[in-house]
Amino acid sequence: MKFLMWVCVDPELVGTAEDCPDDWVAEAGVRRLEGSQLRSVADATTLWPRDGGTFVSDGPFAETKEQIAGYDILDCADLAEAIDIAAAHPVAKFGAIELRPVWE
């Protein structure tokens, strides 16, 4: 079962996702199919196609303190295994991790 894992942080509480050591990646092993750090919300673009046009806005859609700093795609036996892997992520100590099953 595949899961998308959003790594969410409050930029005021942490420097960058570079603080994330490679040992978590090694521990996740083959269950981590892909992942990367995302650029700052200053580089984000949100769009809404409506009424024959596309409205474009700078920045993220959500006005929240926590922002998505990175993602990983996990391939786990079940949600319990995905939770174990996500809980071990270094950002989980001061940020939030969101898991969503991938529609397959």
N, C-alpha and C positions, 0 to 999 in steps of 0.2 A: 504494500500500500504506500503510495507516494504522498508526501506532505510538503507544503510550502511553509517555510519557517521565516517569519519576519523578525528581524532583530531591531528592536525599538529602544531609543535612548533619548534622554533629556540632554541636549547639547551643553547646558549649563553645568551638568554634573560630571561630564566626562570629556576627555580630549577628542579622541576619534576612535573608530572601530579598529584602528591599527593596534590598539591595546590588546586585541584578541590574539593570543598566542597560537602557534601552529600545533601545539599538542592537542587541542580540542579537535582539530581537523584530523589528526592522526588517530585519535581515539574513536571518532565517528567512523573512520575507515570507509569501506565500500558502501556503507549506508548513506553517506553524503555524496550525492550525485553531482552537485554543482553548488556554487555559492560565490558571493562577491560583496564587497563593500559598495555602497552607493555614494554618489556625489552629494554635496550639501543641498538642502532644500532651496537654497538660493538659485540653484540650477534647475529646479523643478518647473514643469509646465503642466497645467491642468486644462483639459478641453471638454466642452459639452457640445456635441452636434445636435442642433435644435432648429426647427422651422426652416430647413433648407440652408442653414449656415452653420458655421462652427465658431463658437465662442472660445477664446483662448485667454488664459490667465497665467501670469507668472506665479510661481510658488505652489506649494501643496494645496490640495482641496481642503483638508482639515486644518482648522486653526487650533492646534493643540501644542503643548510644550514638547511632548514626546514625538519624535520623528523616526521614520524608518531609516535606519542607517545601513542595513544590508539584508541579504536574504540567503537562504540555503534551501536546496531541494533534497529531502531525505527519502529514502526507500526503506521502510521498516515493516516488520511483521504486523504491527498494530499500533494503535494510538499510545498504548502504555510504553512501548519501546521508543516511540518518537518523543514522548514526554521525558523519558530518562536522558536521551541525547540532548534535548533542548535545555533541560535543567542544568546540565553540565557546562553549557556555553558560558564563557567568562562574562559576557554582558548581562547574563541573567542575575548576577550579583547586585547590579545597580540599575538595570533597565528592565525591559519586558520582552518576552518572547511570545509571539503568536504563531500557533500552528493551525494550518487549514489543510484538510484533505484535498488532493488534486482530483478533479472530476475526470475519471477515465472510463 
